[in-house]
């Protein structure tokens, strides 16, 4: 049933990312599992990567949070949030296993929460004598509708080390008292007590509660633990840490299928015992993950062979991605509705300059169109975002897939040959049942390859049946090649439909609309800006030149990082005037998160090459000594695997997801 609705343009059950990888998050304490993690990088991950590529033509990715966490993240207490975000991404994107847990005798580091809701913070204050100390350590952020207190950044590491233990003791005692008074829940209390690893485990179990074969657990029990060095032991309240570790292990045994849990007993100080254990651990890890991959790929395989299904799904995903930050434009939608409900047999075109929001309008209108007809269940919407998916950079393949989709929707016979695509396309449209209505949306004609965009009349029908409507979107003209050859797209459409082409110009936002858009997005994210912050951004909405949705989106994304207690504006943000300035600012912000050298050089390689495959970008980054030096300053890799770990590029790609385009070139 979901498949039929997908073909008819109902995308509510579709996400915003395509599944093409197995991505595992490794949850463990750090210092006591170095041997296991290094061995996985050297011996296991390459085998799994090869297995996924050769058998299923998918990627294998791993996320090990020892890698590439910059000092900026640690100083702003963002490490825990980064770990949990990576776990969430693995859960959302992995086609099979998404989390592997390694546990031995350490419960793990327990940090003071980086963020506390205002309600809970007030309860904590009322249950401690250290009110001034808490107010000194935390500061109120009024940029959230539900106000929050954030832990102040670390300016002096030595001073922080002295304050951290005191802060943790105060918070744990106060949270216990609040829980006893029933002011906060048990889960809220536990946030002040549990370790980072425990938080990861609890979240992984919750994610996978109703999804079998997606999580694995490996327990290592050391017979000689008492005689081993400090890195194998907890330093923080050992008795309590041991009890909490036991509770986590018991929960794992109760929650998981026994076949997904592996337990090893050994004497770590015995070299042979350790060697045999590691060998078996690597082997078990490989086969356990491979087994789960095989289990899930059986489910995916039937769909992976269906080319039409995957093409329609790609555009459904793109549609949902484009509507995430959509702001209603009633004037444009009224014009589109006028065309849809008119008796014309001609086409409609949405035109405007690049970045004006045409694709978002086309995506949003997919959901609206059925409601404009008396019988929504008899309306099908077929959409193609040209150039935005691997199979849509030329016009021939999208038109063939549209023909196949129409035949599937209305149970028509599929043509045996597509030699003359335009003729077949036109004929297929006449076969749509009279009691049905079909709407075609072809977005971004300007993104087609040169030979197609120069000769649109060779592909597009001159008219449509009365129950079929067709909407194009494009910029008016483009310049191609070193010689800057100008191609008039809008004029071509005027020539194809000389009498009654329905034209809708998409204009830039004016100042009032831009402010409405910002306020709408803030409300959607349950955020607000202070009057001072509005003064920082308002001059950019009163500029003499145009305010387009891309520029506004780039500005808004930066406000998500603001805190009301930061009263000093960033001079570089204030200097932003154009879209290019906003992009440069975004790059600098992401550089601070991922490492300036790694991020900027990765983006430069993409720009210089005109596009790279995942394997190519990882190989290039691994051959750049400057990048390697910047990354290995944080963690030295196994000597036998001296290359950049793939998860560093994956994090960058995830943050840049909505600004990158994936295309199918030479079968890659």
N, C-alpha and C positions, 0 to 999 in steps of 0.2 A: 504493500500500500504506500509506504514511504517512497519507493522507487517511482511509482506512478505520479505522485505529487511532485517529485523532483523534476520529472520531465515536463510537467505542466506549469512549472515556474513557482512552486511553493517551496521556499527554502528555510522554513522555520526550524527544521530538524537538522540543518547543516551548520557546521562550525565555520571558523574563519581561517583555518589552516588545512592544507592537504597532508594526509598521512603518507610519509615516504621513508620512515626511519624507525629503528628501534633505539630508544634513548634511555639509558639507565642512570639513575642517580645513586651514587655510592654513599650510604649513610654509615658513619663510623666515627669513633674517636680517632685522633690523628697520630700521636707519637707512638702508640703501641701497635699500630697496624701498618707501619711503613713498609715492612717486608712484603706483606700481602698486596698492598696497593702498587708498589713498584713492580712486583711480579705480574700483576694483572696488565699493567701497561706494556711490559716487555713480551709476555708470553700468551696472554689470553685475548686481549682486545684485538690485536691484529688478526687472530684466527676468526674471531666472531665477525670482524669487519669483512674478511674475505668470504666467509660463509654467507652472510647476508647479501653481499654483492653478487656472488656467483649463482646462488640458488634462487634468490627472490628479487634481485635487482633493486634492493633497497639499501639504505645506509645504516651503519651501526655507529652510534655515538655514545659517549659516556661523559658524565659530569663528576669531576673530582674537585671538591672545593678547596683543596690545598693550593690549586693552581691559580695564579694571577689575581688574587684579591689584593687590590692596591691598598697602600697605607691610608689613603683618603677614606676608604670604606671602614677600616678599623677605627680610625680616629673619630669618625662620625657615628660609630656604633651601628653601622649598616650591615655588618657581616652576617648576623643571624637572619636578617630579612633577605639578604642575597641568597643564602642557603635555601630558605624556604621557597623563594621565588623559583630557584632552579629546580627544586623538587616538584613544584606545581607544573612547571613547563614540561618536565619529563613525563609526568602523569598525563598531561593533556595531549602531548604529541607522539608518545611512543605507541607503536603498533602492537607491542607485546610487553615484555618485562619493562617496568619503569622504575623500580627501586630494589636495590640489594643492600641488605643490612649486615654489617660485620660487627660482632660484639665479643669482647673478651672479659676482662676484669675491671675495666674503667667505665664509670658512668658518664664521664665527660665534663667539659667546662660548663659552669652555670653562671650566666651573665645577668646583670641587672637589666630589666626590660628597657629597650631604647625608647619606647613610647608607652604611655599610660593614659587611659581615658580620664577626662576631667572628673567624672563621677567617682571612679575608683581612687584617684589621687586625693580627692577631698576626704574620702573615708580613711585613707592611710594617714593623712595629716591629723585626723581626729583621734588616731590610735597610736600616736608616738609623741615623745617629748622632744624629738629631733626635728621639729617643724622647720626651723631656719636652715638646717643642713639640707633637708629635702628640697626646699625652695631654692637653695643655692645650687643644687645638682641638676634640677629639672627646671624647664622654662615653658610657660604656657604658649601654645600655638593656636591662634584664633582663626587660622585659615581653613579650619575644618568646621563644618556645621555642628558636628559633635566634637567640641573642643578637646584637645589633647595636650599632654605634657611630654616634652622631648628631653632626653638626657643631653646635657651640654657636651659639645665636642671636646676631645682631649687636646689640651694645649701643652701640657707638661706630663710626659709619661711617668716620671717618677712620682709626681704628686698624685696622678691618677691611681697608680698602684697602691698608694697609701689610702686613698679615699674609697676605692672599690670595695674592699672587704667590709669597711664600716657601713657603706651604703647597702650592701647585700644583707648584712645582719639586721639593719633597721627595717628594710622592706619585708624580709621574711617574717620577722616578729610581728610587724604591724599587719601583714596580710593574714597571719594566723588568727590574730585577734578579730579582724574584720570578718573572717569566715565563721568564727565562733559566734559572733553577734548576728550572723546571717545577713551581713551587709553586702557580701560578694559571694559568688558561687564557688564551688570546688575548682572548676576549671580556671576561673579567674584567680583564685588563690595559687594554683599550681604554676601559673606563669612566673611567679617569683621564686620558684624552687627548682624547677626541672632544668635539665641540661639541654644544650642545643641538639645533641644527638637524640635525646628523648622526644623533643618537639618534632624532629623530622620523622621519627618512628610513628608517633601518634598520628601525624598528618597522613603518612603513607598508608597506615592501616585504615584510616577513615576514607581516604580516596578509593581504596581497592576493596572496600567492604563487600560490594556486590559484583566484583569483577575478578573471577578466578584466574590463576596462572599469570599473575602480573607482578608478583613480589617474591623475593627469596631471602632467606636468613641463614647466616653462618655463625655458629657459636664456637669459640675457641676456649677450651678449659685447660689452664696450665697447672700441672701438678706441683711444680716448684715455684708458684707465683710469689710466695712469701720471701724467697731469696733473690728475687730479681730487682733490677735497678728501678729508681723512682718513675721512669717514663711509663712503666706498666701499671702504676698505681694512681688513684685519685689523691689529690692534695687537699681537697676541700671537704671537711667534715666526713671523714672516711666511713664512720658507722652509718650515717644517714645516706651517704652516696651508695653504699653497698646495699642497703635496704631498697633504695629506689631503683637500683640496677636489677635487683631480684624481681621487683614488681614489673619492670619492663619486660624481662625475659619471660616471666609467667604470662603476661598479656600476649606476647608473641606466640607462645605455645598454645594458648587458648584460642587465638584468633586465626591462626594459619593452619593450612593443611599440613600434617606431619611430613608429607613427601617434599614439602618446600623448605624444610628446616634441616640443616646439616650440622652435626656436632662432632668436634674433634677433641680428644684428650691426648696431651703430650707433655713431655718434659722439655721446656724451651732451652735449657742449658745444655741438653744433649744434642750435639750437632747432627748426628744421624737421624734422631727422632724428629728434629726440626725440619731437616731436608725432606724426609718422607712425608711429613705433614703438608709442607708447602706444595710438594708435587701432587699430592692427592687433592688438596684444596683447589689448585689451578685446574685440574682435570674435572673435578666436580662442578666448579663454577662454569666452565665452558659448556659441559653437557647439560647442566640445569638450565642455563639461559637458552641454549640451542633448542632444548625440548619445548620451552615456552614459546619461542619464536615459531617453531613448527606447528604448535597447537593453534596459535592465532592466525598464522598465514593460511591455514586451511580455510578459515572463514573468509579471509580477504581474497584468496586466489580466484574464486569464481567471479568476483567483481573486477579484479585486476585485468582479466582477459576481455572484459567488456569495454571496448574503446569508446563507444558512444556514452555509456554511463559515466566514464571517467572524464570525458570532455565536458559533459553537462555539469558534473560535480565541480570541476575546476572553476567554471564560471559562477556557479552558485556560491562557492567559497569566496571568490572575488567580490561578488555582490554583497555578501554579508560583511566583508571587511570594509567596503566603501561606505556602508551605511552607519558605521559605529559612531561617527562624529557628525552625522547629518543634521543640518538646521533647516526647518521648514521654510520653503520659499513659495508661499501660496500663489503669488502672481504667475510664476512659471508653471506651477501645477495646474492652475486654472486654464492656461493656454494649451497645455498638453491634453487635458480632459476635453477641451473644446474640439481638438483635432480627433481624439479617439472616438468621440460620440457623433462626429460629423459624418455625412454621407459621402465624403470625398474618396476617390480611388487613388489618390496621389500619396506621396510620402511626406514625412515631417522631418525637419532638421533642426537640431539644437546646435548653435554655433557661438563661439566666443574664444578668447585667447587662452593659452595654456594655463592651467592652474585655477581656472575660474569656477570649477566645481561641476563640470558637465557629467563626468563619470559618476559622481555621487548622486546626482539627480537621476540619471538613468538607472542606477542601482535601486534607489528608493522607490522609483515609480513602478518597479516590478511588483511590489507589494500592494500598491494603490490601484493599479489598473482593474483587477477583477471587481473591485467595489464600485466601479463606474458603470457597470453593466447591470441590467435587471436580473440576470441569472449568472452570478459569479462562478458557479460550478461548471458552467459551459464556456469558460474563458481560459485560454492557455496563453502563457507568456514565454517566449523563447528569447533569451538574451545571450549576446556574445560581446565580451570585452576584448576587442581586437588588440593584439600585441601584448596583452597582459598575461596570457597563459602560454605554455609551451607550444600549443598547436594552433595558435591564432594569429601568427605574424604574416600570413598570406591570406588572400581572400578565398581561394579555392577550398581549402580544408574546412574553414568555418561554414561555408555554404553547403558542402556535402554533409557535414554533421547536422546542420539545420534540417536538410531534406530528410535525413534518417530519423531525426527526432520527431518531425511532423508525422512521418509514417508510423512511428512507434505510438504516438499519442492517439492517432485516429485509426490505428490498425489497418494501415494501407500497405500495399505491396511495395517493397523497396526496389528501386530501379537496379537492374543488373549491371548497368554501365553508367559512368558519369563523364562520358567524353565531352558532352556539351552541357556544362554545369548550369549556365544561365537558362537555357531552354528547359532543362529538367526542373530547376528551381521554380520557374514560372508556372510550369505545368502542375507541379506538386501543390502549389498554393491554390489552384483551381479545384483540387480534390478535397479540400477541407470541407467537411459536412456543413450544409447551409445553416443548420441550427446551432453550430458552434462559432465562436469568435476566437481569432488568433491575432496576437500582437507580437511583432518582431522588433527587437531592439538591437541595433548594431552600433556599439559605442566606439569612438575614436578611430574613424576612418583614416585619420592622419598617421596612425601607428602602423598601417600596412606597409609592406615592402614597396620599394620605389616603382617597380614595374606594374603593380596592381593599382596604386594610388594615382598613377598617371593615366590610367585607362578604366575608370570606374564604369563607364557605359558598357564595357564588355562583360560586366558581371551583374549589374543591378537591373531589376525589372523596371519597365517604364510605367507600369500601373499595377494595381492590386485588386483582387476581388473585393466585393462590398463588405465581406465579413473578415477581411484581413487588413490590418494596419501595420505600417512600418515606420520606425523612428530611427534616424541616424543622429550621431553627434560628431562634431569635428571642430578643429580650428579652421578659419577661412582658407589659409594657405600655408604651405611649408616650403623651406629651402633645403635642398638635398645636395650632398657631395661637396667636394672642394671648390667646384665651380659655382656653388650656391644656386643651383637651378631651382627656379620658383615654380611650384605646382599649385594651381588654383583649384582647390577642392570645392569650395562653395560655388564657384562659377560652373564647374562640371555638373553639380547637382541641379543647378538652375537650368542647364541645358538638357538634362535627362527629363526633368519635370518642368517644362517651359511655362505651363499655364497656371498651375495651382499648387506649387510646392508650399507647404505650410512651414513658415519660418519663425523660429523662436530664438531671439538673441539673449544669451546669458550674460548679464552685466555684472560688474564688480559690486561688492557691498558698498553702501554708503556708510557714513559714520554711525548713524543710529542703528542700522541693521547689524553692523559689526559689533556694536556693544550688546545688542540683543543676543547675538550668537555666543559671545563670551559668557554672558550671564546664563544662557541655557546650558552650556557645557559645564559651567561651575555647579549649577543645580544638579545636573546629571551625576557629577562626581561628589556631590555633597561637600562642596568647598565654597569659599568666599574669599574676596580680596579686601584688604583694609583700604581706607581712603588714600593712604600714602602709596600703596601699591598700585591703585588705580591711576595715580598721577604718573607713575613710571610708564604705564602702558598706553595711556590715553593719547599722548602726542603721536603715537604711531597709527592711530585711527583717524587722525585729522590731517594727514598728509595730503598734499595736492595730487599725488598720483594714486593709482588704483589700489584698492584693498581686496585681494582675492582670497578665497578660502584656504589655499596652501599657506600663504603668508600668515593668516590668522591662526591656523592650526599649529604652525611652528611656534608662534608666540605663546599660544595657550599651553602647549606642552611644557614650555619652560616655567610657566607659573605653577605647575604641579610640584616643582622642587622648592618653591618659596615657603618661608616660615615668617609669621607675622612679627616675631621678635627680631628679625633681621631688618633693621630700619635703614641700613645703608645700601643704596642701590648699587648694582653691578654696573660699572661705567661702560663695559663692553655691551651689556644689554641695552643701555640707554642709547648707545650709538647706532643701534640697528635701524636702518631706513628701508632696506629692500629685502626681497626674498633671499637673495644671495647672502646678505649679511646674516639673516636668521639661520640659514643652513650652516654657515661657518660657525656661528655661536653654538648650534646644536652639536656640531662635530667636536668643538672644544669641551663641551660638557660631557659627551660620551667618552672623549679621550681621558678625562679625569677619572671616569668610572673604570674603563678598561685598560688604561695606560696610554698616554699620549702617543708614544712611539708606535706601539702595536696598532692602535686604532687608525691613526692617520696614514700609516704606511699601507695598511690593509685596504683602506678606501682608495688610496692613490693607485695601488696595483689594479683595482677594479676599473678605475677611470681610464688609466693608460691602456689597458688591454681591451676595453670595450665589453668586458664580461668574462668571467672565469667559472669553471665548474668547481664544486666543493673540493674535489681532490686537488685540482690545480692550485687553488688559493692556499690550501694547507701546505702543499709542497713548496710554493714560493715563499710563504711566511717562514717555513722551517729552514730555508736556505739563506735567510737574511740575518747576518750575524748581529746587526744592531738590534733587531727585534729579540733575538735569542738572549742577548745580554740583558735587555731590559726585563724580560720575563724571568730568567733564571736568577735574578737578584732576589726574587721572592721564594723560589724553591728550585733545587737542583734535581733534574730528572735522573732516572736510571741511566747508567753510562751506555748500555746497549740499545737504548731507545732515545738517542739524543736528538729529538725533534719537538716541534711545538705541539702540544696536545690539542686535539681537534676541538675540545670544548671551549677553548678561548675564542676561536673564530665563531663557533656556534652562538656564543653569548652575544657577540657583536651583531651577527646576522639577526638574532631574535629582536634586539633593540632597534635594528634598522629595517625590520620586516616590512613595514608599510611604505618604506621609501625605496625598496628594491624590487626589481621585476625579474621573474624567472622565465626563461625562454628555452625552447628545445632547438639546439643547434647541433648538426652532425650526430644526431642520436644521443646527445648528452643533455 
